[in-house]
Amino acid sequence: MSLNPTILGGQSLDVLLFEIEYLKEHSELSEFSTQYLEGNYKAILRNATSQTLYSKLVETVSLPRPQQDAALQTAGFDSEAGAVQVLITGLAAFNAFLQANVTGPPLDFGDVFPKNGKSDALKEKCLRSLDIDGVSVYQYIPYVELFCLARFIFTIYFPRIVGAEFSDSKWMRFRINAYHQRLLSGVSSAKLSESTVLQDAIDRDLKDLDEEILGDKSTFSTEAKVQFLLEKAQVYILQGLDIKARENVKLAKTVSRFSYALSGALGKRTKFQQNDLSQLVVFAKSSESDVSTEALSKDLKESTISKGDSTKPEALQLNDDTLLESIEFTTDKVDPTNLPSELAGLQPNNQPQLKPLDQITLLTEATIKDTFLPLDKLNSEEILPFALRVLSDKPTNWQIYTQALLVRSRIESHRSRTQERSILQLQVIVDQIIADTQEEPSSEAGDVPEIRVTQFMPRAKASESAPIAERLRYIYPLNTPTRWELETELAYAWSGAGSFVSALEIFKRLKLWAEVALCYHTVGQEEKARQVIRRQLHFSSKGPEMDKFHIDAPELVTENWEGEMRPTPAHAPRLWCILGDLENDPACWLRSWKISKHRYARAQRSLGEYYVKNGKLEEARDAYMQATVVNRQNNDSWSRLGDLDLRVGNWDGAIIAFQQSIMIDDTDAKTYSNLGSALLSKHKELITLEKAAAKDAILPSSSTTNPDPDSDSEEISFSKKKDEKQDPKAILQQALQAYKRGAALAHSNWQIYDNVITIAMRLSPPSFPDLLMGLRAVLRIRAPAVGEYAIDIDILRALVAEVSSTDRTPSTYPGESAAENAGKYIPARGTLGRALIAMVDNEIVPLITKRGELWVLVEKLRFWQRDYEGALRCAERGWRFVMSAAEGEWLVDKEGWKAVMGVTDNLVSAYENYGGMERFGEEGVEVEKGWRGKARSALRGVMSKARDAWEGSEEWAVLEGRLEELKA
């Protein structure tokens, strides 16, 4: 980049994020840029520009945005050089904040900003300025003023007209807002997308950045484009948008021309394995066109971690009695046929070094899979190779290596044999981060004494520590957690392993009182959990001296904290909600709703559930309605609102609520099923209204006695019918589609498939393909448990009747003509008949052991196929089943006798209809030789047993008549 007289030359400030090196050539910016590139953020924040901006922040941090913007008008940064200085100041402030909270090494900014005795008050104001919708950030963030200064610059100062040019840095504003959103969710257990204020700002900037960075006129390098796409993917992961995250990772892979594939290779993974078995491995290779091999080698040489000059988190050994430390692959037995051409020839144990951004791409891919795929052994086996591929490379960046260990730890936490290493590896990472970010102990008193964490490794010396530039170079696409987020993750890992004591110690050290209370609640100490929460919200009735004791002091064992309310603390809405959950007190949830200024949706959700339990459905519905108004991106709230609308009979409201929930998350089978129920109820309502409207239209014309000239009932009736725009048939079809989608998502839930069958049968005409699909699914799910009783005989009868009433369309495929199948008709492929016959032959016939009536339907199907011998055999089997199942009961039971007579009559008819027919291709040969004798034998056998009990009955006369016919 050659510097133009105007510094920027009409380019966006975002371009400078990757070209600050060139600012050294500008006299006004040379010192600024040099200090920034060297990581000397302390010097930058000491200069006049930073001090002026900081003073403006101190003055206006609690004021609305317009007043903050007005204060900056007199700051005096009107030139291009001034605007760039402000940009670099914002970058330095944000990087220093990340250094203090994410990467290290420790900061000492004690003398950077003036001390006026109000630093605590300023920090409190900064923390409160980050509150949104009743949700607060972690209250013990070190140097939160630096983040607020960066936010002040990139969201208030920019965008701005400098000179005659419009200056803005959308990329940094996106990063700041995304990080702010993450800070809000980090300790509140909320979804990132629940803060709609920040979400809207992020979406606007992303839309503009897509065009600026990825558009046809983009001047950004390939590395910058890939980094932007990976940053987007990380934000979408935290927002729970897996499809968008995958799309951006895929696009990053395309832009960088990075090739990777999950495949298999022969190898051993256990110590006692004798034979090589297929093992999953990721083959990956970076593109050589954009960054040369020499450039990658240069990065390796310059990296302190690759030379072993820096202290990095230790990669713990597995030390398992069965599993090997790593898979031992057989290098000469790799099948390249399933790999892309770029990866052909790669060996699993000897793969080329990857570029840093390509390593991050693999880690992001693993994170997406680990976050969104169901937790099972197979998925874990598919995810782990992505992290192992990065760890197998020679380390090139301190932060990437640390992240790779973290990703591996998260994946291994799902398996019993690797869970121990997972927790201990996470402990090592936390210890390393604490060692690199923790400052000297402060002398401040608090509820919990200062705890110095014991590390597995001593703090690195300055000469051994990875430089700031290396740690921060890829911090945004990695999205590395902060120190307290990692410690919180470690606490949850310990609690998941059953070590609640360790989890409690971490939560207490971090002063996450809500989590402390929830931990006590988990182990059954309800009173202790209530005491922890009430202490944050109330004073002690014994006086302020009780506040000096820490949470486990013996003096507080009997303290209930029933004094006056404290001034509203941070996270107050959440604390009141937890207290409400513990005490089942609606006043707590109402208090939470009030102090959040009617913005904390969880309060209304909890209140709604309270009303549901007490049978107050209308009040519960109103509560969930308010929750959805505040937070329209919570699919659970919409789904619950739909449930309540169903219960109170508001079908239209239920349909809208379920549709809104599906628009947010279309993977919830229960919501689709409930939507189908709401649509079905709406269909019934429309049918009732149509019948009522038809009755109202007929009555006036049929009644001629004393007509009322003022009556307008007929007009009203017709107007209702005219205004009615909803078609009951269309509503019923929509219900069927909703049930089908729910069944596809919950493929093991036979009740949803049963609903599909019910709705498909109610259509006019019935949807026979859906009937077949539903019946087949019910058989798949229920047959292993209940056998043939999973078969709905009415539905099967309807399917057989439909198929047997259709014309026989011959199949055109070789080997499927009647002549090639002994005269038997083979339906054309893709037809209902073909599918029904396949289901009957493969899934129904093998199940029949007791229900003889099923053989009657199979017989009809065989007859339709012109398989007369098969039809006769079905009739025989059906008769035998009924006779064996009756076991003499039909001799005393009238209904049993009728069933025996009916199946015997059907057998005789089958002998008459099929027995005398000529076999296909065998002239003069009958289907059943001696069929008359077999028919007579069956009749005589039944009649001989029934003579004493049923001689003279109507059924007896029928059998006698059939016997006489056979004698003729």
ZIZIVEN-V888156 format. One record per pair of residues at least 6 apart in sequence whose ideal C-beta (glycine too) atoms are under 7 Angstrom apart, sorted by the first residue. I is the first residue (numbers start at 0). GAP is how many residues later the second one is. If there is no record, write none. Layout:
# ZIZIVEN-V888156
i->I gap->GAP
i->I gap->GAP
This chain:
# ZIZIVEN-V888156
i->0 gap->18
i->0 gap->21
i->2 gap->19
i->2 gap->22
i->2 gap->23
i->5 gap->74
i->6 gap->19
i->6 gap->73
i->6 gap->74
i->6 gap->77
i->7 gap->72
i->10 gap->208
i->11 gap->156
i->11 gap->200
i->12 gap->74
i->12 gap->154
i->12 gap->155
i->12 gap->156
i->13 gap->155
i->13 gap->156
i->13 gap->157
i->13 gap->198
i->14 gap->204
i->15 gap->68
i->15 gap->71
i->16 gap->154
i->17 gap->203
i->17 gap->206
i->19 gap->13
i->19 gap->16
i->19 gap->17
i->20 gap->16
i->22 gap->6
i->22 gap->10
i->22 gap->61
i->23 gap->6
i->23 gap->9
i->23 gap->10
i->27 gap->53
i->28 gap->52
i->28 gap->55
i->28 gap->56
i->31 gap->12
i->31 gap->53
i->31 gap->56
i->32 gap->55
i->34 gap->8
i->34 gap->9
i->35 gap->8
i->35 gap->52
i->35 gap->55
i->35 gap->56
i->38 gap->428
i->38 gap->429
i->38 gap->430
i->40 gap->51
i->40 gap->54
i->40 gap->55
i->41 gap->67
i->41 gap->70
i->43 gap->6
i->43 gap->44
i->43 gap->45
i->43 gap->48
i->44 gap->47
i->44 gap->48
i->44 gap->51
i->44 gap->67
i->45 gap->66
i->48 gap->36
i->48 gap->37
i->48 gap->40
i->49 gap->39
i->51 gap->23
i->52 gap->22
i->52 gap->33
i->52 gap->36
i->52 gap->96
i->52 gap->99
i->52 gap->100
i->53 gap->59
i->53 gap->95
i->55 gap->15
i->55 gap->16
i->55 gap->19
i->56 gap->91
i->56 gap->92
i->56 gap->95
i->57 gap->64
i->58 gap->12
i->59 gap->7
i->59 gap->8
i->59 gap->11
i->60 gap->64
i->60 gap->65
i->60 gap->68
i->60 gap->87
i->61 gap->63
i->61 gap->67
i->64 gap->91
i->67 gap->88
i->68 gap->87
i->71 gap->84
i->71 gap->85
i->76 gap->6
i->76 gap->9
i->77 gap->84
i->78 gap->83
i->78 gap->84
i->79 gap->82
i->79 gap->83
i->82 gap->79
i->82 gap->84
i->85 gap->67
i->85 gap->71
i->86 gap->82
i->88 gap->64
i->89 gap->60
i->89 gap->63
i->89 gap->64
i->89 gap->82
i->92 gap->53
i->92 gap->56
i->92 gap->57
i->93 gap->53
i->93 gap->56
i->93 gap->82
i->94 gap->377
i->95 gap->11
i->95 gap->47
i->95 gap->50
i->96 gap->46
i->96 gap->49
i->96 gap->50
i->96 gap->53
i->97 gap->374
i->97 gap->377
i->98 gap->8
i->98 gap->369
i->98 gap->373
i->99 gap->7
i->99 gap->42
i->99 gap->43
i->99 gap->337
i->100 gap->40
i->100 gap->41
i->100 gap->336
i->100 gap->381
i->100 gap->382
i->101 gap->373
i->101 gap->378
i->101 gap->380
i->101 gap->381
i->102 gap->296
i->102 gap->368
i->102 gap->369
i->102 gap->372
i->103 gap->329
i->103 gap->332
i->103 gap->333
i->104 gap->331
i->104 gap->360
i->105 gap->330
i->105 gap->331
i->105 gap->332
i->105 gap->333
i->106 gap->36
i->108 gap->34
i->121 gap->23
i->122 gap->21
i->122 gap->22
i->125 gap->18
i->125 gap->19
i->125 gap->22
i->126 gap->10
i->126 gap->12
i->126 gap->17
i->126 gap->443
i->128 gap->19
i->129 gap->7
i->129 gap->50
i->129 gap->53
i->131 gap->52
i->131 gap->63
i->131 gap->65
i->131 gap->66
i->132 gap->62
i->132 gap->463
i->132 gap->466
i->132 gap->467
i->133 gap->439
i->133 gap->462
i->133 gap->465
i->133 gap->466
i->134 gap->49
i->134 gap->53
i->134 gap->55
i->134 gap->60
i->135 gap->434
i->135 gap->435
i->136 gap->46
i->136 gap->47
i->137 gap->45
i->137 gap->48
i->137 gap->49
i->137 gap->346
i->138 gap->431
i->139 gap->371
i->149 gap->26
i->150 gap->25
i->150 gap->29
i->153 gap->15
i->153 gap->18
i->153 gap->19
i->153 gap->22
i->154 gap->18
i->154 gap->21
i->157 gap->9
i->157 gap->10
i->157 gap->11
i->157 gap->15
i->158 gap->7
i->158 gap->8
i->158 gap->9
i->159 gap->7
i->169 gap->35
i->169 gap->38
i->169 gap->39
i->170 gap->38
i->172 gap->32
i->173 gap->28
i->173 gap->31
i->173 gap->32
i->173 gap->35
i->174 gap->301
i->176 gap->21
i->176 gap->24
i->176 gap->25
i->177 gap->24
i->177 gap->57
i->179 gap->18
i->180 gap->11
i->180 gap->14
i->180 gap->17
i->181 gap->10
i->181 gap->56
i->183 gap->6
i->183 gap->11
i->184 gap->6
i->184 gap->7
i->185 gap->299
i->186 gap->325
i->187 gap->386
i->190 gap->48
i->190 gap->49
i->191 gap->46
i->191 gap->47
i->192 gap->6
i->192 gap->46
i->192 gap->47
i->192 gap->440
i->193 gap->437
i->193 gap->439
i->193 gap->440
i->195 gap->435
i->195 gap->437
i->205 gap->26
i->208 gap->19
i->211 gap->6
i->212 gap->7
i->212 gap->11
i->212 gap->12
i->212 gap->15
i->213 gap->11
i->221 gap->33
i->221 gap->34
i->221 gap->68
i->222 gap->134
i->224 gap->30
i->225 gap->26
i->225 gap->29
i->225 gap->30
i->225 gap->131
i->226 gap->130
i->226 gap->250
i->228 gap->19
i->228 gap->22
i->228 gap->23
i->228 gap->26
i->229 gap->22
i->229 gap->130
i->229 gap->131
i->229 gap->134
i->229 gap->247
i->230 gap->245
i->230 gap->246
i->231 gap->16
i->232 gap->12
i->232 gap->15
i->232 gap->16
i->232 gap->131
i->233 gap->130
i->233 gap->243
i->233 gap->245
i->235 gap->8
i->235 gap->9
i->235 gap->12
i->236 gap->8
i->236 gap->130
i->236 gap->131
i->236 gap->134
i->241 gap->126
i->241 gap->130
i->244 gap->123
i->245 gap->122
i->248 gap->112
i->248 gap->115
i->248 gap->116
i->248 gap->119
i->251 gap->109
i->252 gap->108
i->255 gap->31
i->255 gap->101
i->255 gap->102
i->256 gap->30
i->256 gap->32
i->256 gap->33
i->257 gap->28
i->257 gap->29
i->257 gap->100
i->257 gap->103
i->258 gap->25
i->258 gap->26
i->258 gap->81
i->258 gap->83
i->258 gap->84
i->259 gap->22
i->259 gap->23
i->259 gap->24
i->259 gap->102
i->260 gap->22
i->260 gap->78
i->260 gap->79
i->260 gap->82
i->261 gap->18
i->261 gap->20
i->261 gap->120
i->261 gap->123
i->262 gap->18
i->262 gap->20
i->262 gap->75
i->262 gap->76
i->263 gap->14
i->263 gap->15
i->263 gap->16
i->263 gap->17
i->264 gap->14
i->264 gap->16
i->264 gap->64
i->264 gap->69
i->264 gap->83
i->265 gap->10
i->265 gap->11
i->265 gap->12
i->265 gap->63
i->265 gap->64
i->265 gap->67
i->266 gap->9
i->266 gap->12
i->266 gap->60
i->266 gap->61
i->266 gap->62
i->266 gap->63
i->267 gap->8
i->267 gap->56
i->267 gap->60
i->268 gap->10
i->268 gap->54
i->268 gap->55
i->268 gap->58
i->269 gap->52
i->269 gap->53
i->269 gap->54
i->270 gap->51
i->270 gap->53
i->275 gap->54
i->275 gap->57
i->278 gap->48
i->278 gap->50
i->279 gap->101
i->279 gap->102
i->279 gap->105
i->280 gap->48
i->280 gap->67
i->280 gap->104
i->281 gap->80
i->281 gap->103
i->281 gap->104
i->281 gap->107
i->282 gap->56
i->282 gap->60
i->282 gap->63
i->282 gap->68
i->283 gap->67
i->283 gap->70
i->283 gap->74
i->283 gap->78
i->283 gap->105
i->284 gap->57
i->284 gap->58
i->284 gap->61
i->284 gap->67
i->285 gap->68
i->285 gap->69
i->285 gap->72
i->290 gap->64
i->295 gap->57
i->295 gap->59
i->298 gap->97
i->299 gap->6
i->299 gap->94
i->299 gap->96
i->302 gap->93
i->302 gap->94
i->302 gap->167
i->303 gap->6
i->303 gap->162
i->303 gap->163
i->303 gap->166
i->304 gap->7
i->304 gap->90
i->304 gap->92
i->304 gap->93
i->304 gap->96
i->304 gap->161
i->305 gap->88
i->305 gap->89
i->305 gap->90
i->308 gap->155
i->309 gap->88
i->309 gap->154
i->309 gap->155
i->309 gap->156
i->310 gap->146
i->310 gap->149
i->310 gap->153
i->310 gap->154
i->311 gap->83
i->311 gap->86
i->311 gap->89
i->312 gap->89
i->312 gap->92
i->312 gap->115
i->312 gap->116
i->312 gap->119
i->313 gap->114
i->313 gap->143
i->314 gap->76
i->314 gap->90
i->315 gap->105
i->315 gap->108
i->315 gap->109
i->315 gap->112
i->316 gap->8
i->317 gap->7
i->317 gap->100
i->317 gap->103
i->319 gap->97
i->322 gap->94
i->328 gap->19
i->328 gap->20
i->330 gap->16
i->330 gap->17
i->330 gap->18
i->333 gap->13
i->333 gap->14
i->335 gap->8
i->335 gap->9
i->352 gap->40
i->352 gap->41
i->353 gap->39
i->355 gap->40
i->355 gap->41
i->355 gap->44
i->355 gap->118
i->358 gap->31
i->358 gap->34
i->358 gap->41
i->359 gap->40
i->359 gap->114
i->359 gap->117
i->359 gap->118
i->361 gap->24
i->361 gap->27
i->361 gap->28
i->362 gap->24
i->362 gap->27
i->362 gap->40
i->362 gap->41
i->362 gap->44
i->364 gap->21
i->365 gap->17
i->365 gap->20
i->365 gap->21
i->365 gap->41
i->365 gap->45
i->366 gap->40
i->368 gap->10
i->368 gap->13
i->368 gap->14
i->369 gap->13
i->369 gap->40
i->369 gap->41
i->372 gap->6
i->374 gap->39
i->376 gap->38
i->379 gap->31
i->379 gap->34
i->379 gap->35
i->382 gap->28
i->383 gap->27
i->386 gap->17
i->386 gap->20
i->386 gap->21
i->386 gap->24
i->389 gap->14
i->390 gap->13
i->390 gap->17
i->394 gap->6
i->396 gap->73
i->396 gap->76
i->396 gap->77
i->397 gap->68
i->397 gap->72
i->397 gap->73
i->398 gap->72
i->398 gap->75
i->398 gap->76
i->398 gap->79
i->398 gap->81
i->399 gap->74
i->399 gap->78
i->401 gap->27
i->402 gap->75
i->402 gap->77
i->404 gap->20
i->404 gap->24
i->405 gap->23
i->408 gap->13
i->408 gap->16
i->408 gap->17
i->411 gap->6
i->411 gap->7
i->411 gap->9
i->411 gap->10
i->412 gap->6
i->412 gap->9
i->412 gap->80
i->418 gap->78
i->422 gap->70
i->422 gap->71
i->422 gap->74
i->425 gap->63
i->425 gap->64
i->425 gap->67
i->426 gap->63
i->427 gap->28
i->428 gap->57
i->429 gap->56
i->429 gap->57
i->429 gap->60
i->430 gap->22
i->430 gap->24
i->430 gap->25
i->430 gap->26
i->431 gap->25
i->432 gap->50
i->432 gap->53
i->433 gap->19
i->433 gap->21
i->433 gap->49
i->434 gap->20
i->434 gap->22
i->434 gap->24
i->436 gap->46
i->440 gap->9
i->440 gap->11
i->441 gap->8
i->446 gap->64
i->446 gap->103
i->446 gap->104
i->447 gap->60
i->447 gap->61
i->447 gap->63
i->447 gap->102
i->447 gap->103
i->448 gap->101
i->450 gap->58
i->480 gap->8
i->483 gap->26
i->486 gap->19
i->486 gap->23
i->487 gap->22
i->487 gap->24
i->489 gap->16
i->490 gap->12
i->490 gap->15
i->490 gap->16
i->491 gap->11
i->493 gap->8
i->493 gap->9
i->494 gap->8
i->494 gap->24
i->499 gap->19
i->499 gap->22
i->499 gap->23
i->502 gap->16
i->503 gap->12
i->503 gap->15
i->506 gap->8
i->506 gap->9
i->506 gap->12
i->507 gap->8
i->507 gap->43
i->512 gap->19
i->512 gap->20
i->512 gap->23
i->513 gap->57
i->513 gap->60
i->513 gap->61
i->513 gap->64
i->515 gap->16
i->516 gap->12
i->516 gap->15
i->516 gap->16
i->516 gap->61
i->519 gap->8
i->519 gap->9
i->519 gap->12
i->520 gap->8
i->520 gap->61
i->525 gap->56
i->528 gap->53
i->529 gap->52
i->529 gap->53
i->530 gap->28
i->530 gap->29
i->530 gap->30
i->531 gap->19
i->532 gap->42
i->532 gap->45
i->532 gap->46
i->532 gap->49
i->533 gap->26
i->533 gap->27
i->533 gap->45
i->534 gap->26
i->535 gap->33
i->535 gap->39
i->536 gap->28
i->536 gap->29
i->536 gap->38
i->536 gap->39
i->536 gap->42
i->537 gap->23
i->537 gap->24
i->537 gap->25
i->537 gap->26
i->537 gap->27
i->537 gap->28
i->538 gap->24
i->538 gap->25
i->538 gap->27
i->539 gap->6
i->539 gap->19
i->539 gap->21
i->539 gap->23
i->540 gap->21
i->540 gap->22
i->545 gap->13
i->548 gap->6
i->548 gap->7
i->567 gap->27
i->571 gap->23
i->572 gap->19
i->572 gap->22
i->572 gap->23
i->572 gap->27
i->572 gap->30
i->575 gap->12
i->575 gap->15
i->575 gap->16
i->576 gap->11
i->576 gap->12
i->576 gap->15
i->576 gap->25
i->576 gap->26
i->576 gap->29
i->578 gap->9
i->579 gap->6
i->579 gap->8
i->579 gap->9
i->579 gap->26
i->580 gap->25
i->585 gap->21
i->585 gap->24
i->588 gap->14
i->588 gap->17
i->588 gap->18
i->589 gap->17
i->591 gap->8
i->591 gap->11
i->592 gap->7
i->592 gap->10
i->592 gap->11
i->595 gap->7
i->598 gap->31
i->600 gap->26
i->600 gap->29
i->600 gap->30
i->600 gap->33
i->600 gap->36
i->603 gap->19
i->603 gap->20
i->603 gap->22
i->603 gap->23
i->604 gap->19
i->604 gap->22
i->604 gap->32
i->606 gap->16
i->607 gap->12
i->607 gap->15
i->607 gap->16
i->607 gap->19
i->607 gap->32
i->610 gap->8
i->610 gap->9
i->610 gap->12
i->611 gap->8
i->616 gap->27
i->616 gap->30
i->616 gap->31
i->617 gap->30
i->619 gap->24
i->620 gap->20
i->620 gap->23
i->620 gap->24
i->620 gap->27
i->623 gap->13
i->623 gap->16
i->623 gap->17
i->623 gap->20
i->624 gap->16
i->626 gap->10
i->627 gap->9
i->627 gap->10
i->627 gap->13
i->630 gap->6
i->632 gap->31
i->634 gap->26
i->634 gap->29
i->634 gap->30
i->637 gap->19
i->637 gap->22
i->637 gap->23
i->637 gap->26
i->638 gap->19
i->638 gap->22
i->638 gap->29
i->638 gap->32
i->640 gap->16
i->641 gap->12
i->641 gap->15
i->641 gap->16
i->641 gap->19
i->641 gap->32
i->641 gap->36
i->642 gap->31
i->644 gap->8
i->644 gap->9
i->644 gap->12
i->645 gap->8
i->645 gap->28
i->645 gap->31
i->645 gap->32
i->650 gap->27
i->650 gap->30
i->650 gap->31
i->650 gap->34
i->653 gap->24
i->654 gap->20
i->654 gap->23
i->654 gap->24
i->654 gap->27
i->657 gap->13
i->657 gap->16
i->657 gap->17
i->657 gap->20
i->658 gap->16
i->660 gap->10
i->661 gap->9
i->661 gap->10
i->661 gap->13
i->666 gap->78
i->668 gap->73
i->668 gap->76
i->668 gap->77
i->668 gap->80
i->668 gap->83
i->671 gap->66
i->671 gap->69
i->671 gap->70
i->671 gap->73
i->672 gap->66
i->672 gap->69
i->672 gap->79
i->672 gap->82
i->674 gap->63
i->675 gap->59
i->675 gap->62
i->675 gap->63
i->675 gap->66
i->675 gap->79
i->678 gap->52
i->678 gap->55
i->678 gap->56
i->678 gap->59
i->679 gap->55
i->679 gap->79
i->681 gap->49
i->682 gap->45
i->682 gap->48
i->682 gap->49
i->682 gap->52
i->685 gap->40
i->685 gap->42
i->685 gap->45
i->686 gap->41
i->689 gap->38
i->692 gap->24
i->692 gap->27
i->692 gap->28
i->695 gap->17
i->695 gap->21
i->696 gap->17
i->696 gap->20
i->696 gap->21
i->699 gap->13
i->699 gap->14
i->731 gap->27
i->731 gap->30
i->731 gap->31
i->734 gap->24
i->735 gap->20
i->735 gap->23
i->735 gap->24
i->735 gap->27
i->735 gap->31
i->735 gap->34
i->738 gap->13
i->738 gap->16
i->738 gap->17
i->738 gap->20
i->739 gap->16
i->739 gap->30
i->741 gap->10
i->742 gap->9
i->742 gap->10
i->742 gap->13
i->742 gap->34
i->745 gap->6
i->747 gap->33
i->749 gap->28
i->749 gap->31
i->749 gap->32
i->752 gap->21
i->752 gap->24
i->752 gap->25
i->753 gap->24
i->755 gap->14
i->755 gap->18
i->756 gap->14
i->756 gap->17
i->756 gap->18
i->756 gap->35
i->756 gap->38
i->759 gap->6
i->759 gap->7
i->759 gap->10
i->759 gap->11
i->759 gap->14
i->760 gap->10
i->760 gap->34
i->765 gap->32
i->767 gap->31
i->767 gap->34
i->767 gap->64
i->768 gap->63
i->770 gap->24
i->770 gap->27
i->770 gap->28
i->771 gap->27
i->771 gap->60
i->771 gap->63
i->771 gap->64
i->771 gap->67
i->774 gap->17
i->774 gap->20
i->774 gap->21
i->775 gap->63
i->775 gap->67
i->777 gap->12
i->778 gap->11
i->778 gap->12
i->778 gap->64
i->781 gap->8
i->782 gap->7
i->782 gap->64
i->786 gap->60
i->786 gap->62
i->787 gap->59
i->787 gap->60
i->787 gap->61
i->787 gap->62
i->787 gap->63
i->787 gap->66
i->790 gap->53
i->790 gap->63
i->792 gap->60
i->792 gap->61
i->795 gap->61
i->796 gap->60
i->798 gap->37
i->799 gap->57
i->799 gap->60
i->799 gap->61
i->801 gap->30
i->802 gap->29
i->802 gap->30
i->802 gap->33
i->802 gap->61
i->803 gap->56
i->803 gap->57
i->803 gap->60
i->805 gap->27
i->807 gap->17
i->808 gap->19
i->808 gap->22
i->809 gap->7
i->809 gap->18
i->810 gap->6
i->810 gap->15
i->810 gap->16
i->810 gap->17
i->810 gap->18
i->812 gap->16
i->815 gap->10
i->817 gap->6
i->817 gap->7
i->821 gap->98
i->821 gap->99
i->822 gap->43
i->822 gap->97
i->823 gap->41
i->823 gap->42
i->823 gap->43
i->824 gap->40
i->824 gap->41
i->826 gap->6
i->826 gap->7
i->826 gap->10
i->827 gap->6
i->836 gap->24
i->839 gap->18
i->839 gap->21
i->843 gap->10
i->844 gap->13
i->847 gap->6
i->847 gap->7
i->849 gap->31
i->849 gap->35
i->851 gap->26
i->851 gap->29
i->851 gap->30
i->851 gap->33
i->851 gap->51
i->854 gap->19
i->854 gap->22
i->854 gap->23
i->854 gap->26
i->855 gap->22
i->855 gap->50
i->857 gap->16
i->858 gap->12
i->858 gap->15
i->858 gap->16
i->858 gap->19
i->861 gap->8
i->861 gap->9
i->861 gap->12
i->862 gap->8
i->867 gap->46
i->867 gap->49
i->867 gap->59
i->868 gap->58
i->870 gap->39
i->870 gap->43
i->871 gap->38
i->871 gap->42
i->871 gap->43
i->871 gap->55
i->871 gap->56
i->874 gap->31
i->874 gap->32
i->874 gap->35
i->875 gap->31
i->877 gap->25
i->878 gap->24
i->878 gap->25
i->878 gap->28
i->878 gap->59
i->881 gap->17
i->881 gap->18
i->881 gap->21
i->882 gap->17
i->885 gap->10
i->885 gap->14
i->888 gap->7
i->889 gap->6
i->889 gap->7
i->889 gap->9
i->889 gap->10
i->890 gap->54
i->890 gap->55
i->890 gap->58
i->891 gap->57
i->896 gap->49
i->896 gap->53
i->896 gap->58
i->897 gap->57
i->899 gap->42
i->900 gap->54
i->900 gap->57
i->900 gap->58
i->903 gap->34
i->903 gap->35
i->903 gap->38
i->903 gap->55
i->904 gap->53
i->904 gap->57
i->906 gap->31
i->907 gap->27
i->907 gap->30
i->907 gap->31
i->907 gap->54
i->910 gap->17
i->910 gap->20
i->910 gap->23
i->910 gap->24
i->913 gap->13
i->913 gap->14
i->914 gap->11
i->914 gap->12
i->914 gap->13
i->914 gap->16
i->915 gap->10
i->915 gap->15
i->916 gap->9
i->916 gap->10
i->917 gap->7
i->917 gap->8
i->918 gap->6
i->918 gap->8
i->931 gap->34
i->934 gap->31
i->935 gap->27
i->935 gap->30
i->938 gap->20
i->938 gap->23
i->938 gap->24
i->941 gap->17
i->942 gap->16
i->945 gap->10
i->949 gap->6
